[in-house]
């Protein structure tokens, strides 16, 4: 099997820095971006999610909403192992729902196939904030108002905060490995927003000082350097910079800045080592027709 290699390829100037993103609903702040957070819900669609069951999960008014249908799990299409998770939820009176952690694609026993962080009335055997089938807690929750779960899941240790207060500290002697994030509809209306996840164990592949860990190709026109601000900069034409390390499954996060109109650049991954721009390319090209950003030049 050919090497799994991350490669940066640039045709014009580019630099890595923080993008100016406002702190609005369903967005990441610049601080969250710099800290490695991922936005799991874009506020407009269910991209990156898959329903397992028959409920009316939909994206509406910046929310993930379900009101009726069968018991159903809306799960991510990506699995995660150790992470921090933040999610806002709003439950109508009598609603039974939950946030599933490290879940299998179709869990049948919640005390074996996942960790179900319940959203349920006070008279439920496992009310809001509990791990269903594992540990019960009692948390004051107001129906029809927004609340926030914060989860830290590291190996077999899970810590749950509800509205900023730690309500559950659970250790599993036989911990589950990686799994999906799931949002459940069981009964009643449930809404979710600001679904954000930070994988634990991220490592920087750029030290902000020099090109240690990267392979240059001096026979190509591009000239790579590190600026005083600690940004990776390239100029002078077509070329590439390639990591020396290889990667299998990974999450890559970065920011880029184009220093002019109609610049053509890209991020290559799963590349053939030493081969010019050979792999999957995530395009960076800021040219568009007129004032219409939905009509790219390339």
C-alpha positions in Angstrom: 0.0 0.0 0.0 1.4 3.4 -0.9 2.4 5.8 1.9 -0.3 7.9 3.5 1.4 11.3 3.4 0.1 14.8 4.0 1.4 17.3 1.5 1.0 21.1 1.0 1.1 22.3 -2.5 1.0 26.0 -3.4 1.0 27.9 -6.6 1.1 31.4 -5.1 1.6 33.1 -1.7 -0.1 31.6 1.4 0.3 31.8 5.1 -1.1 30.0 8.2 -2.9 32.2 10.7 -6.2 32.6 12.6 -9.2 33.5 10.6 -11.5 36.3 11.8 -14.7 34.3 12.7 -17.3 35.9 14.8 -18.6 34.3 18.0 -22.1 33.5 16.6 -24.3 30.4 17.1 -22.9 27.3 15.4 -19.5 28.8 14.7 -16.1 28.4 16.3 -14.4 31.4 17.9 -10.8 32.2 16.9 -9.8 30.9 20.4 -11.7 27.6 19.8 -10.1 27.2 16.3 -6.6 27.7 17.8 -7.4 25.2 20.5 -8.3 22.5 18.0 -12.1 22.4 18.2 -14.3 21.1 15.4 -17.8 22.2 14.5 -20.0 19.1 14.1 -23.2 21.0 13.1 -22.9 23.8 10.5 -26.3 25.4 11.6 -27.8 24.8 8.1 -27.7 21.1 7.2 -27.2 17.6 8.5 -24.0 17.2 6.6 -21.8 14.8 8.6 -24.8 13.1 10.3 -26.8 10.0 9.5 -30.1 9.0 10.9 -30.6 5.4 12.2 -34.3 5.0 12.5 -37.4 6.9 11.5 -37.8 10.3 13.2 -38.2 13.7 11.6 -34.6 15.0 12.4 -33.9 18.1 10.4 -31.9 21.3 10.4 -34.2 24.4 11.0 -33.4 27.9 12.3 -29.9 27.0 13.3 -31.0 23.9 15.3 -31.1 20.2 14.9 -34.7 19.4 15.6 -36.8 16.3 16.1 -40.5 16.3 17.2 -42.0 13.0 16.2 -41.4 9.5 14.9 -39.8 6.3 16.2 -37.0 6.0 18.6 -34.1 7.2 16.4 -30.5 8.1 16.6 -28.9 10.8 14.5 -25.2 9.9 14.6 -22.0 11.4 13.2 -20.5 9.8 10.2 -17.1 9.9 11.9 -16.0 8.0 15.0 -14.0 9.6 17.9 -12.2 8.1 20.9 -10.9 10.6 23.4 -12.4 14.1 23.2 -14.1 17.1 24.8 -17.7 17.7 23.6 -20.0 20.7 24.0 -23.6 20.7 23.0 -26.6 22.9 23.8 -30.0 21.3 24.1 -33.6 22.4 24.7 -36.3 19.9 25.6 -40.0 20.4 25.8 -42.0 19.1 28.8 -42.0 15.3 28.9 -39.3 14.9 26.3 -37.1 11.9 26.4 -33.8 12.2 24.5 -30.1 11.9 25.0 -26.6 12.4 23.7 -24.8 9.1 22.9 -21.0 8.9 23.4 -18.8 6.3 21.8 -21.8 4.6 20.4 -22.0 1.7 18.0 -23.9 2.4 14.7 -27.0 0.8 16.0 -26.8 0.3 19.8 -29.2 -2.2 21.3 -28.0 -2.1 24.9 -27.0 1.3 26.2 -25.1 -0.2 29.2 -22.9 -2.1 26.7 -22.9 -0.4 23.3 -22.4 3.2 24.3 -22.6 5.8 27.0 -26.0 7.4 26.9 -26.1 10.9 28.5 -29.7 11.2 29.2 -32.2 14.0 28.7 -35.3 13.1 30.5 -37.8 14.2 33.1 -37.1 14.0 36.9 -39.3 11.0 37.3 -37.3 9.0 34.8 -35.1 6.2 36.3 -32.2 8.1 34.8 -33.1 11.8 34.6 -31.1 14.5 32.7 -27.3 14.2 33.3 -27.4 10.5 34.1 -25.6 7.7 32.2 -28.5 5.4 31.4 -28.0 1.9 32.9 -24.8 3.0 34.5 -25.2 5.9 37.0 -28.0 8.1 38.1 -27.8 11.8 38.9 -30.4 14.5 39.8 -29.9 17.8 38.1 -32.4 20.7 38.1 -33.5 21.4 34.5 -36.1 23.9 33.2 -38.3 22.6 30.4 -38.3 24.8 27.2 -35.0 26.5 28.0 -31.5 26.0 26.7 -29.0 24.0 28.7 -25.4 22.9 28.0 -23.6 19.6 28.3 -19.8 19.6 28.5 -18.2 16.2 28.2 -14.6 15.1 28.7 -14.1 11.4 27.7 -10.5 10.1 28.1 -10.0 6.4 28.0 -12.4 5.0 30.6 -13.0 8.3 32.5 -15.9 10.5 31.6 -16.7 13.8 33.3 -20.0 15.6 32.6 -20.8 19.2 33.3 -24.3 20.6 33.1 -24.5 24.4 32.7 -21.0 24.6 34.0 -21.4 22.4 37.0 -19.8 18.9 37.3 -22.7 16.5 37.8 -21.2 13.1 36.8 -17.7 11.7 37.2 -17.7 8.1 35.9 -15.0 5.6 35.4 -15.6 2.4 33.3 -13.3 -0.5 34.2 -14.0 -1.9 30.8 -14.0 1.2 28.7 -15.5 1.5 25.2 -13.1 2.5 22.4 -13.9 4.9 19.6 -17.4 5.4 18.5 -19.9 7.8 17.0 -21.6 10.8 18.6 -25.4 10.3 18.6 -28.4 12.6 19.2 -31.5 10.7 20.2 -35.2 11.2 19.6 -37.2 9.0 21.9 -40.3 11.0 22.8 -41.3 14.7 22.6 -39.6 17.7 21.0 -35.8 18.0 21.3 -33.4 20.7 19.8 -29.7 20.8 19.6 -27.2 23.6 18.6 -23.5 24.5 19.0 -22.3 20.9 18.7 -18.5 21.2 19.0 -15.8 18.6 19.6 -12.1 18.8 20.4 -10.2 15.5 19.8 -7.7 15.0 22.5 -4.1 14.1 21.6 -3.7 16.6 18.7 -0.1 17.2 17.7 1.3 20.1 15.7 3.0 19.2 12.4 4.4 22.8 12.0 6.5 24.3 14.8 6.1 27.9 13.7 9.9 28.4 13.7 11.4 26.5 10.8 10.7 23.6 8.3 11.8 20.8 10.6 9.8 17.7 9.7 9.1 18.8 6.1 10.7 17.9 2.8 11.4 20.7 0.3 11.8 20.3 -3.4 14.4 23.0 -4.5 14.1 22.0 -8.2 10.6 23.4 -8.1 9.9 27.2 -8.2 8.3 27.6 -4.8 10.3 29.1 -2.0 9.0 28.2 1.5 9.9 30.1 4.7 8.6 30.9 8.2 7.7 34.5 8.9 8.4 36.5 12.1 4.8 35.9 13.1 5.3 32.1 12.9 3.4 31.6 9.7 4.3 29.2 6.9 4.8 31.4 3.7 5.4 30.4 0.1 6.1 32.5 -3.0 7.6 32.5 -6.4 5.4 29.9 -8.2 4.5 26.3 -8.4 5.9 23.8 -5.9 5.2 21.7 -2.9 6.2 21.0 0.7 5.8 17.5 2.0 5.7 16.0 5.5 8.4 13.5 6.4 6.0 11.6 8.6 3.2 9.4 7.2 -0.4 9.3 8.5 -3.2 6.8 8.3 -6.5 8.0 9.7 -6.3 11.6 10.9 -8.0 14.9 11.5 -6.2 17.9 10.0 -7.0 21.4 11.0 -5.4 24.6 9.8 -6.1 28.2 8.7 -4.9 29.8 5.5 -4.7 33.3 4.1 -4.4 34.2 0.4 -2.3 37.3 -0.3 -4.0 38.3 -3.5 -6.8 37.8 -6.0 -7.3 34.5 -7.8 -4.6 32.6 -6.0 -4.5 28.9 -6.6 -3.2 26.6 -3.8 -4.3 23.5 -2.0 -3.8 20.9 0.7 -2.9 17.4 -0.6 -3.3 14.3 1.6 -2.8 10.5 1.1 -0.1 11.5 -1.3 2.5 9.4 -3.1 5.9 10.4 -1.6 8.0 12.4 -3.9 5.4 12.5 -6.7 4.4 16.0 -7.8 0.9 16.8 -6.4 -0.4 13.3 -6.5 -3.2 12.5 -4.0 -6.5 14.0 -2.8 -6.5 17.8 -3.0 -8.6 20.1 -0.9 -8.6 23.1 -3.1 -7.7 26.7 -2.1 -8.8 29.1 -4.9 -10.4 32.4 -4.1 -11.3 33.5 -7.6 -15.0 33.9 -8.5 -17.0 35.5 -11.2 -18.1 39.1 -10.5 -19.6 39.4 -7.1 -21.1 35.9 -7.0 -19.1 33.7 -4.6 -21.2 30.7 -5.7 -19.6 30.9 -9.2 -15.9 30.0 -8.7 -13.4 30.5 -11.5 -11.9 27.0 -10.8 
